[in-house]
Amino acid sequence: MVQKLAGMLAKKRKDISLIHHLFYTFSAPPDDDTPAGRWLDSLKCFIAISNLMVDGSFKHVLLVTKDFSKWEYLLRSSVLYEISSYDGSIRDMER
């Protein structure tokens, strides 16, 4: 998916649905069959790495609250878009 997006961008072609699908894939919760682990969830990995400081510690929670609020907004918007663009039933979508 990333390679397809890179090809589209190189050709200066726009594909908002591809960008959305990539974002949703990146931010969707793991399947129920996926074992729990902090490094198995791509969104958790991104949040951890993006808040890592030079000395190896993490930013204080008060410094990242604003970022979490933005992520919450983007995730909710992404889910709303997925639901509104899906043709089948909600139960089919959960599979």
Summary of the structure (lengths in Angstrom):
residues: 95
radius of gyration: 16.2
end to end distance: 20.5
largest distance: 48.9
contacts: 173
relative contact order: 0.09
helix: 63%
strand: 2%
